[in-house]
């Protein structure tokens, strides 16, 4: 089970930190999973935001998020985070946590097997 939290309402230029807690037997061996964040704005397709390997801390970001967003993880807590800075109105979306049972980074929706329910982020201008 993946459970996101930390979404909310923020003004442009502000920051939010999202969390995704992985629990249950599926994630008992979290070191075998890549964790990712995706987002979906109203009327748009779900898009890749960032991903991180659980064991070696390799990361990948969508070009539009580089320098503003940072993905990290706490292995002891089975939690992955997304620090979002300098937020823009176009960052408004539902943010989803996802996991794939592999050590290889990926940015395609189809590469992820497990999904959370999402958390809403709204950025006002």
N, C-alpha and C positions, 0 to 999 in steps of 0.2 A: 504494500500500500504506500502510495506517495501522497503526502498532504502538504499543500502550499499554505503559506501565511505571509503576512507583511504587506499586502496590497493596501491601497487606500487612495486618498485624494491629496494631491500636492500641486503647488503652483509651479509654473515653468521656472527652470533653474534650480529647483529643489532636488532632494534625494530621497530614495526609498531603498530599503534592504529587504529582499524577499528571502524566505526560507523554504526549504523542502525537506521534510523528514521522511526517511524511508524506514518502513517497519514491516514486520511479518517474515514468515519463513522464506519468502522469495528473495529477500535482501539480507539474509543471515550472513552471506559471504559477500559483503559489499565491495570487496576489493576486485571483484570480477565484473563490475559494472561501470559503464560510462554514464554520467548523468548530464542531462541537457536542459536548457530552458528554451521554450518557444513562446510565441505570442500570437494573438489573433485579434485584430482590430475589427470593428463592425463593418460588415460587407467585404471583408478581405480574407484571403487565405491565411492559414496558419503559417508562420515563418520562423526560421531558426534565429535564435539569439546568441546562445553560447553553449559550450559543452566542456566537460572536464573529465579526465580519467581519474579513477579512484586511487590507483596505486602510485602513479608517478607524477601526478599533478600537471600533465600536459593540458593545454587549453586551446580552444578555437572560438573565434567570435565572428559574427556577421560584420561585414565592413562598416555598416552604419552605427554599430555599437562600440567599435574599438575606441579606446580612450575614455569612454564614458561609463561603460559597464564593466564590472569585474566579477567573474565567477570564482568561487572558492568552495572548499568542503572541509568538514570536520569528521574525520573517520571515526573517532570515538563516539560521536553523537549520531552517526549515519545521516548527516544533514549536509545539504548543499545550499549555497547562498548565491544570491545575485545582488550585488551592490550597484545601484543605478544612480548616477550623478548627472548633473546638468540636464535634467529631464525636460523634454519638449512636449508640446501638445500632441505631436504625432507619435509619441510613445504610448499614448493611451490605448490600452488593449487588455484583454484577459491573458495573463501570463501562466503558462503551463510548465510543470516539471515533468521530465520524462527520463526513462532509463532503458538502457540496452545491455544485454548480457554479453559483453565483449570488452576487451581492453582497447579497442580501436575507436578513435573519435569519429563521429559522423554528424552531418548536418541536415540529413534528409528525414522528414517526418516518418517515412516508411521504414527507417532503420531502427526505430524505437518501439519497444514492445510494451512498455508500461507507462501509464500516464496518470497524472493527478487530475483533480477536478478544476483546477485553475483558481487564480486570484485576480481580482480586478484592480487595475492601476489606471487612475484618471489624472491627467495633467491639464491644468487650466492655464490659459494664456493670460 
